[in-house]
Amino acid sequence: MNLSNIREHMKVVGADRQPVGTVDHVEGDEIKLAKNDPQAQGKHHYIPGDWVEGVEGEQVRLSKNAREARDSWRSD
């Protein structure tokens, strides 16, 4: 997936359409999520770009369900 379409403040949702977080910015082939999001618990988290299924308007949709993504994301 080309991550160049992903912008700061976009919402990230799982394949189940449940919230995962908010984009802080893209770092290489990962998306860094904002730490002030309710799901983030005050920490930055990183998700691999290959989890991105698509970008729809102002949302990044993942190929994993939200719970799976949160269970597997990398933390700061």
Backbone as JSON Lines, residues from 0, in Angstrom:
{"i":0,"aa":"M","n":[0.85,-1.19,0.0],"ca":[0.0,0.0,0.0],"c":[0.89,1.24,0.0]}
{"i":1,"aa":"N","n":[0.56,2.18,-0.83],"ca":[1.27,3.45,-0.88],"c":[0.79,4.32,0.28]}
{"i":2,"aa":"L","n":[1.71,4.65,1.18],"ca":[1.34,5.41,2.38],"c":[1.31,6.92,2.14]}
{"i":3,"aa":"S","n":[1.63,7.36,0.93],"ca":[1.69,8.8,0.66],"c":[0.32,9.48,0.73]}
{"i":4,"aa":"N","n":[-0.76,8.71,0.66],"ca":[-2.12,9.27,0.76],"c":[-2.55,9.47,2.22]}
{"i":5,"aa":"I","n":[-1.75,9.0,3.15],"ca":[-2.11,9.07,4.57],"c":[-1.6,10.38,5.15]}
{"i":6,"aa":"R","n":[-2.48,11.11,5.79],"ca":[-2.18,12.43,6.32],"c":[-2.39,12.48,7.84]}
{"i":7,"aa":"E","n":[-1.73,13.45,8.44],"ca":[-1.86,13.72,9.86],"c":[-3.34,13.93,10.22]}
{"i":8,"aa":"H","n":[-3.73,13.43,11.37],"ca":[-5.07,13.57,11.95],"c":[-6.14,12.68,11.3]}
{"i":9,"aa":"M","n":[-5.77,11.82,10.35],"ca":[-6.75,10.89,9.79],"c":[-7.08,9.84,10.85]}
{"i":10,"aa":"K","n":[-8.32,9.39,10.88],"ca":[-8.74,8.34,11.79],"c":[-8.31,6.99,11.21]}
{"i":11,"aa":"V","n":[-7.85,6.11,12.08],"ca":[-7.48,4.76,11.68],"c":[-8.52,3.82,12.27]}
{"i":12,"aa":"V","n":[-9.12,2.99,11.42],"ca":[-10.14,2.04,11.85],"c":[-9.74,0.64,11.42]}
{"i":13,"aa":"G","n":[-10.2,-0.34,12.18],"ca":[-9.95,-1.72,11.85],"c":[-10.88,-2.2,10.75]}
{"i":14,"aa":"A","n":[-10.67,-3.42,10.31],"ca":[-11.54,-4.03,9.29],"c":[-12.98,-4.1,9.79]}
{"i":15,"aa":"D","n":[-13.15,-4.11,11.11],"ca":[-14.48,-4.14,11.73],"c":[-15.07,-2.74,11.91]}
{"i":16,"aa":"R","n":[-14.36,-1.73,11.37],"ca":[-14.77,-0.31,11.42],"c":[-14.7,0.29,12.82]}
{"i":17,"aa":"Q","n":[-14.06,-0.39,13.76],"ca":[-13.88,0.13,15.11],"c":[-12.61,0.96,15.17]}
{"i":18,"aa":"P","n":[-12.56,1.99,16.02],"ca":[-11.4,2.89,16.06],"c":[-10.14,2.21,16.58]}
{"i":19,"aa":"V","n":[-9.03,2.55,15.94],"ca":[-7.71,2.08,16.37],"c":[-6.9,3.27,16.89]}
{"i":20,"aa":"G","n":[-7.03,4.41,16.23],"ca":[-6.28,5.59,16.65],"c":[-6.37,6.69,15.62]}
{"i":21,"aa":"T","n":[-5.47,7.67,15.77],"ca":[-5.39,8.82,14.88],"c":[-3.95,8.94,14.4]}
{"i":22,"aa":"V","n":[-3.78,9.2,13.12],"ca":[-2.44,9.32,12.55],"c":[-1.73,10.54,13.12]}
{"i":23,"aa":"D","n":[-0.53,10.33,13.66],"ca":[0.36,11.43,14.03],"c":[1.15,11.78,12.77]}
{"i":24,"aa":"H","n":[1.82,10.79,12.19],"ca":[2.47,10.94,10.9],"c":[3.0,9.59,10.42]}
{"i":25,"aa":"V","n":[3.47,9.55,9.18],"ca":[4.05,8.34,8.62],"c":[5.56,8.42,8.8]}
{"i":26,"aa":"E","n":[6.14,7.33,9.31],"ca":[7.6,7.22,9.48],"c":[8.06,6.01,8.68]}
{"i":27,"aa":"G","n":[8.67,6.26,7.54],"ca":[9.13,5.16,6.7],"c":[7.97,4.31,6.23]}
{"i":28,"aa":"D","n":[7.96,3.03,6.62],"ca":[6.88,2.14,6.21],"c":[5.92,1.84,7.36]}
{"i":29,"aa":"E","n":[5.89,2.74,8.36],"ca":[4.99,2.59,9.5],"c":[4.16,3.85,9.69]}
{"i":30,"aa":"I","n":[3.01,3.67,10.32],"ca":[2.18,4.8,10.71],"c":[2.34,4.99,12.21]}
{"i":31,"aa":"K","n":[2.74,6.19,12.6],"ca":[2.84,6.53,14.03],"c":[1.51,7.12,14.44]}
{"i":32,"aa":"L","n":[0.91,6.54,15.47],"ca":[-0.38,7.01,15.95],"c":[-0.19,8.04,17.06]}
{"i":33,"aa":"A","n":[-1.1,8.98,17.14],"ca":[-1.05,10.04,18.15],"c":[-1.21,9.45,19.54]}
{"i":34,"aa":"K","n":[-0.46,9.98,20.5],"ca":[-0.52,9.46,21.86],"c":[-1.67,10.03,22.67]}
{"i":35,"aa":"N","n":[-2.33,11.07,22.18],"ca":[-3.42,11.69,22.93],"c":[-4.79,11.1,22.56]}
{"i":36,"aa":"D","n":[-4.8,10.06,21.76],"ca":[-6.04,9.4,21.37],"c":[-6.51,8.49,22.52]}
{"i":37,"aa":"P","n":[-7.81,8.32,22.71],"ca":[-8.29,7.48,23.82],"c":[-7.73,6.06,23.83]}
{"i":38,"aa":"Q","n":[-7.52,5.46,22.66],"ca":[-7.01,4.09,22.58],"c":[-5.52,4.01,22.88]}
{"i":39,"aa":"A","n":[-4.81,5.14,22.83],"ca":[-3.35,5.15,22.93],"c":[-2.81,5.07,24.36]}
{"i":40,"aa":"Q","n":[-3.61,5.4,25.33],"ca":[-3.2,5.39,26.74],"c":[-1.92,6.19,26.98]}
{"i":41,"aa":"G","n":[-1.81,7.34,26.3],"ca":[-0.71,8.26,26.52],"c":[0.61,7.88,25.87]}
{"i":42,"aa":"K","n":[0.6,6.9,24.97],"ca":[1.83,6.46,24.3],"c":[1.64,6.49,22.79]}
{"i":43,"aa":"H","n":[2.76,6.73,22.09],"ca":[2.73,6.57,20.65],"c":[2.78,5.08,20.32]}
{"i":44,"aa":"H","n":[2.04,4.7,19.3],"ca":[2.06,3.31,18.82],"c":[2.32,3.35,17.33]}
{"i":45,"aa":"Y","n":[2.9,2.28,16.83],"ca":[3.25,2.17,15.41],"c":[2.57,0.96,14.81]}
{"i":46,"aa":"I","n":[2.02,1.16,13.62],"ca":[1.44,0.04,12.89],"c":[2.12,-0.06,11.53]}
{"i":47,"aa":"P","n":[2.41,-1.27,11.08],"ca":[3.06,-1.45,9.79],"c":[2.17,-1.02,8.64]}
{"i":48,"aa":"G","n":[2.79,-0.44,7.64],"ca":[2.04,-0.01,6.47],"c":[1.36,-1.13,5.73]}
{"i":49,"aa":"D","n":[1.88,-2.36,5.87],"ca":[1.24,-3.47,5.14],"c":[-0.06,-3.92,5.79]}
{"i":50,"aa":"W","n":[-0.42,-3.34,6.92],"ca":[-1.74,-3.58,7.51],"c":[-2.82,-2.72,6.85]}
{"i":51,"aa":"V","n":[-2.42,-1.7,6.1],"ca":[-3.38,-0.77,5.51],"c":[-4.07,-1.42,4.32]}
{"i":52,"aa":"E","n":[-5.37,-1.51,4.43],"ca":[-6.19,-2.06,3.36],"c":[-6.55,-0.97,2.35]}
{"i":53,"aa":"G","n":[-6.77,0.25,2.85],"ca":[-7.13,1.34,1.96],"c":[-7.34,2.64,2.71]}
{"i":54,"aa":"V","n":[-7.45,3.7,1.94],"ca":[-7.74,5.03,2.48],"c":[-9.06,5.45,1.87]}
{"i":55,"aa":"E","n":[-10.02,5.77,2.73],"ca":[-11.37,6.14,2.3],"c":[-11.71,7.49,2.9]}
{"i":56,"aa":"G","n":[-11.64,8.53,2.09],"ca":[-11.91,9.87,2.6],"c":[-10.88,10.25,3.64]}
{"i":57,"aa":"E","n":[-11.32,10.47,4.86],"ca":[-10.42,10.85,5.95],"c":[-10.15,9.69,6.91]}
{"i":58,"aa":"Q","n":[-10.33,8.46,6.42],"ca":[-10.1,7.29,7.26],"c":[-9.11,6.34,6.6]}
{"i":59,"aa":"V","n":[-8.25,5.77,7.45],"ca":[-7.35,4.71,7.04],"c":[-7.97,3.41,7.54]}
{"i":60,"aa":"R","n":[-8.24,2.49,6.62],"ca":[-8.86,1.21,7.0],"c":[-7.8,0.12,6.98]}
{"i":61,"aa":"L","n":[-7.74,-0.64,8.06],"ca":[-6.76,-1.71,8.19],"c":[-7.34,-3.06,7.77]}
{"i":62,"aa":"S","n":[-6.46,-4.0,7.5],"ca":[-6.88,-5.36,7.16],"c":[-7.15,-6.17,8.42]}
{"i":63,"aa":"K","n":[-6.7,-5.69,9.57],"ca":[-6.93,-6.36,10.86],"c":[-8.09,-5.7,11.59]}
{"i":64,"aa":"N","n":[-8.78,-6.45,12.42],"ca":[-9.78,-5.87,13.29],"c":[-9.08,-4.96,14.3]}
{"i":65,"aa":"A","n":[-9.81,-4.02,14.87],"ca":[-9.23,-3.05,15.8],"c":[-8.53,-3.73,16.97]}
{"i":66,"aa":"R","n":[-9.15,-4.72,17.56],"ca":[-8.54,-5.41,18.71],"c":[-7.24,-6.1,18.29]}
{"i":67,"aa":"E","n":[-7.24,-6.75,17.14],"ca":[-6.01,-7.41,16.65],"c":[-4.9,-6.38,16.44]}
{"i":68,"aa":"A","n":[-5.25,-5.24,15.89],"ca":[-4.26,-4.19,15.65],"c":[-3.68,-3.68,16.96]}
{"i":69,"aa":"R","n":[-4.55,-3.41,17.94],"ca":[-4.07,-2.92,19.23],"c":[-3.24,-3.97,19.96]}
{"i":70,"aa":"D","n":[-3.57,-5.23,19.79],"ca":[-2.81,-6.31,20.43],"c":[-1.44,-6.48,19.81]}
{"i":71,"aa":"S","n":[-1.26,-6.04,18.55],"ca":[-0.02,-6.29,17.82],"c":[0.79,-5.04,17.5]}
{"i":72,"aa":"W","n":[0.27,-3.85,17.81],"ca":[1.02,-2.65,17.47],"c":[2.3,-2.55,18.28]}
{"i":73,"aa":"R","n":[3.25,-1.76,17.78],"ca":[4.52,-1.54,18.47],"c":[4.41,-0.24,19.24]}
{"i":74,"aa":"S","n":[4.87,-0.23,20.48],"ca":[4.79,0.96,21.32],"c":[6.13,1.67,21.39]}
{"i":75,"aa":"D","n":[6.06,2.96,21.7],"ca":[7.26,3.79,21.92],"c":[8.09,3.25,23.05]}
